[in-house]
Amino acid sequence: MRTARNIISAALLLASGAAIAVPGFAQMAAPAATVPPPQNAVPPAVPIMPPGGAPRSFADLTARLAPAVVNVSTTQKVEVSKLRGITPGSPLEDLFRKFQEQQGDQGEPVTREATSLGSGFIIDPSGYIVTNNHVISAGEGKDAAVDTITVTLSDRREYKAKIIGRDTLTDLALLKIEAADLPYVKFGNSQAARVGDWAIAIGNPFGLGGTVTAGIVSAVHRNIGSGQYDRYIQTDASINQGNSGGPLFDLDGNVIGINT
């Protein structure tokens, strides 16, 4: 599990929320006037309406924020054992590799190009982008960088990115692309987030760009006992693989967390 910087607090998905709708029973025909109603009859249920401040739609907010959320893809050279009879890149490659290692047969080492996907968000119109450090880290360690980093904007433009700074303890990284007049978002105050507040996550889960999920803040200052960072925001907005590094917004459109 990863960490996040103090002023933001990373959003941690501990469990996907699920709502169960129970359909109401149809009203029965009214009894004859001569039959009195039972004394302990349960009164009809009163529909629970959302409070006046609850949004009817997140569409306008999404249209304003989504252009500042980007896809971060990386490539790196990795050395793996060669599998006899298995085509490189096959979906069965990992399965057969584990089986081969269990049998004590490591195979010949070969070099392959590995790729990974994550999310990020623009914080300055000149091209500064925040993401998770582990998104741009090589497999052998958090301090090792990948070979190439490509940032894809919401309009499908692609840029090579360079690392400006990174922090392994809070799992944050700052990237820079050579561009101008980009849409950007602002940081909010994660300390003001309260349990029950609405939260919106925008990112690229499974490489599907521009995906939006919404939920509530389920808990704050959550300590999961993973590393030195102990101030996670827990949300039931769906966070999936590829969302890492993407923003968690409040209803004002400010970043209050980084999904991980």
C-alpha positions, -999 to +999 in steps of 0.1 A: +000+000+000+013+034-008+015+068+010+007+104+002+019+139+011+007+157+043-014+184+028-033+160+006-038+126+022-040+098-003-074+082-009-074+045+000-100+022-013-105-004+014-138-018+000-160-009-029-193+005-018-225-012-029-260+000-025-289-025-023-322-013-035-353-029-020-384-023-041-415-013-022-445-035-021-475-025-041-503-010-021-531-034-015-567-024-021-583-005+008-604-028+031-641-023+034-652+005+057-667-020+081-633-036+088-612-014+112-575-013+106-553-032+131-541-012+160-505-021+155-504-015+117-470-002+105-474+033+090-465+036+053-429+043+046-420+079+039-396+082+010-362+094+021-352+123-001-316+134-005-307+167+013-310+199-006-272+201-010-268+167-027-260+171-064-284+158-089-255+152-113-217+154-113-216+162-151-208+199-149-181+193-123-166+165-143-166+185-175-146+212-157-121+189-140-115+160-163-093+179-188-067+183-161-064+146-154-038+127-174-027+092-182+009+083-171+024+054-189+060+041-184+084+016-200+114-001-186+138-029-194+134-060-172+153-093-171+131-123-168+136-161-173+128-174-207+099-198-209+102-227-233+072-230-257+055-198-244+053-168-267+066-136-249+037-114-238+012-143-237-015-140-209-002-174-196+033-162-193+032-153-156+014-185-147+039-207-164+068-187-150+056-193-114+052-230-122+087-232-137+102-214-107+085-238-083+101-267-102+135-251-097+139-243-134+148-206-138+154-208-176+176-185-196+175-148-186+161-126-214+155-088-214+120-075-221+103-042-222+077-039-194+050-012-194+027+002-167-002+026-165-013+052-139-029+086-135-018+121-127-031+156-127-019+190-139-013+216-112+002+244-134-006+255-169+031+252-179+030+214-175+037+204-139+020+171-130+016+153-097+014+115-096+023+086-072+060+078-070+054+041-074+037+049-108+071+060-122+093+037-102+111+007-116+103-027-102+136-032-083+129-003-059+111+029-051+142+050-058+149+035-093+132+053-122+117+038-153+133+043-187+106+065-203+075+083-190+047+094-214+019+117-204-013+115-224-037+144-221-075+142-222-074+154-259-050+125-267-019+146-271+012+128-259+043+143-242+075+128-229+078+137-192+108+142-169+110+138-132+114+170-113+112+156-078+100+125-059+094+114-023+093+077-015+080+082+021+048+100+009+048+082-025+046+115-044+063+125-076+063+158-096+067+155-134+071+182-161+061+182-198+070+208-223+036+224-230+017+256-222-018+269-215-029+236-200-060+231-179-051+226-142-066+220-108-059+234-074-053+218-040-079+220-013-077+214+024-078+177+032-081+185+069-115+200+062-128+167+047-155+152+069-169+117+071-200+117+049-188+144+025-191+137-013-158+127-031-151+123-068-123+103-083-111+108-118-085+086-134-075+059-159-084+025-143-073-004-165-061+022-191-097+035-196-091+072-197-114+098-182-133+074-158-152+091-131-165+075-099-182+091-069-188+082-033-184+096+002-156+101+026-158+069+047-131+077+072-103+102+078-069+099+093-070+062+086-039+043+097-035+009+079-001+002+094+018+004+061+049+025+063+052+059+080+022+075+065-009+072+087-034+098+075-053+082+047-087+092+035-109+062+031-136+065+004-162+042-012-157+058-046-143+030-067-105+030-070-090+004-093-057-005-109-046+025-130-063+051-107-030+054-088-018+090-089-051+104-099-070+131-079-098+128-054-119+160-055-144+176-032-176+192-046-158+225-050-134+209-075-104+210-052-079+181-048-082+167-013-064+134-019-043+113-043-058+079-051-036+049-044 
